[in-house]
Amino acid sequence: MTFDDLEHCIGEDIMAENDDAAVIAAEVSQLLNGLKPEDIFVVHRLAKDFASAITFEFAYKDGDMVEVVRKQGAVLETMIVWLQRHGVKSSSLRPPARMKISAGL
C-alpha cells in the first residue's frame, strides 16, 4: 500500500465517516491487520504525521479541537500497537502524558 492510499483510507473512508473514537480505532485496526509487513514504513510515516498533527493542535490549546485530537489519537494509538507487533519501537510517537490529560484523552 502506498502512503497516499493509506492516508486516504484512514482520513476519508474511516475518520470522515465516523465520530466515535472507538469505532475509528477498530476500523483502523482492521485495515492495518490486512496490510503486509512490508507496509511498516508507510504506517510509520503516517503515524509520524498524526503525532505531529496532534502536537500541533495541543500547541493551540483550542477547546474546539478536542474531538479532532481524540479521533487522531485513536488512529495514532492503533498504528503504534500495530507497529510494535511488527517489531518497531514507536512509543516515541505518543504525545507526552501531560498533553493527553489536558485534552481529556
C-alpha positions as CSV (number, residue, x, y, z in Angstrom):
1,M,0.0,0.0,0.0
2,T,1.3,3.5,-0.8
3,F,1.3,6.3,1.7
4,D,-1.4,8.2,-0.2
5,D,-3.6,5.1,-0.3
6,L,-3.3,4.6,3.4
7,E,-3.8,8.3,4.2
8,H,-6.9,8.3,2.0
9,C,-8.3,5.1,3.5
10,I,-7.9,6.4,7.1
11,G,-8.8,10.0,6.5
12,E,-11.6,9.8,4.0
13,D,-13.0,6.3,4.4
14,I,-12.7,6.0,8.2
15,M,-12.3,9.3,10.1
16,A,-14.6,11.3,7.9
17,E,-17.4,8.7,8.2
18,N,-17.2,8.1,11.9
19,D,-17.3,10.3,15.0
20,D,-16.7,7.6,17.7
21,A,-13.0,7.2,18.5
22,A,-13.6,3.5,19.4
23,V,-15.2,2.8,16.0
24,I,-12.3,4.6,14.3
25,A,-9.7,2.6,16.2
26,A,-11.5,-0.7,15.4
27,E,-11.7,0.1,11.7
28,V,-8.1,1.3,11.5
29,S,-7.0,-1.8,13.3
30,Q,-8.9,-4.0,10.8
31,L,-7.3,-2.0,7.9
32,L,-3.8,-2.4,9.4
33,N,-4.3,-6.1,10.1
34,G,-4.9,-6.6,6.4
35,L,-1.5,-5.0,5.5
36,K,1.7,-6.8,4.8
37,P,4.9,-6.5,6.9
38,E,6.4,-4.6,4.0
39,D,4.0,-1.8,4.7
40,I,5.7,-1.0,8.1
41,F,7.4,2.1,6.6
42,V,4.2,3.5,5.2
43,V,2.4,3.0,8.5
44,H,5.3,4.5,10.5
45,R,5.4,7.6,8.2
46,L,1.7,8.2,8.6
47,A,1.9,7.6,12.3
48,K,4.6,10.3,12.5
49,D,2.3,12.7,10.6
50,F,-0.6,12.0,13.0
51,A,1.7,12.6,16.0
52,S,2.9,15.9,14.5
53,A,-0.7,16.9,13.9
54,I,-1.7,16.1,17.5
55,T,1.3,18.1,18.8
56,F,0.3,21.0,16.6
57,E,-3.2,21.0,17.9
58,F,-2.0,20.8,21.5
59,A,0.1,23.9,20.9
60,Y,-3.0,25.9,20.3
61,K,-4.9,24.5,23.2
62,D,-8.1,25.2,21.3
63,G,-11.1,23.5,23.0
64,D,-12.8,23.1,19.7
65,M,-10.1,20.7,18.6
66,V,-10.6,18.2,21.4
67,E,-12.8,15.9,19.3
68,V,-10.4,16.1,16.4
69,V,-7.4,15.2,18.6
70,R,-9.4,12.4,20.2
71,K,-10.1,10.9,16.7
72,Q,-6.4,11.4,15.6
73,G,-5.3,9.9,18.9
74,A,-7.4,6.8,18.3
75,V,-5.7,6.4,14.9
76,L,-2.2,7.0,16.2
77,E,-2.6,4.6,19.1
78,T,-3.8,1.9,16.8
79,M,-0.9,2.4,14.5
80,I,1.6,2.3,17.4
81,V,0.2,-1.0,18.5
82,W,0.4,-2.4,15.0
83,L,4.0,-1.2,14.6
84,Q,5.0,-2.6,17.9
85,R,3.5,-6.0,17.0
86,H,5.8,-5.9,13.9
87,G,8.9,-5.1,15.9
88,V,9.1,-1.3,15.5
89,K,9.8,0.7,18.6
90,S,7.4,3.5,18.2
91,S,6.4,4.7,21.7
92,S,8.2,8.0,21.0
93,L,5.3,8.8,18.7
94,R,3.0,9.2,21.7
95,P,2.4,12.7,22.9
96,P,3.6,13.4,26.4
97,A,1.2,12.3,29.1
98,R,0.6,15.8,30.4
99,M,-0.8,16.7,26.9
100,K,-3.2,13.8,26.9
101,I,-4.6,14.9,30.3
102,S,-5.1,18.5,29.1
103,A,-7.1,17.3,26.1
104,G,-9.2,14.9,28.1
105,L,-7.9,11.8,26.3
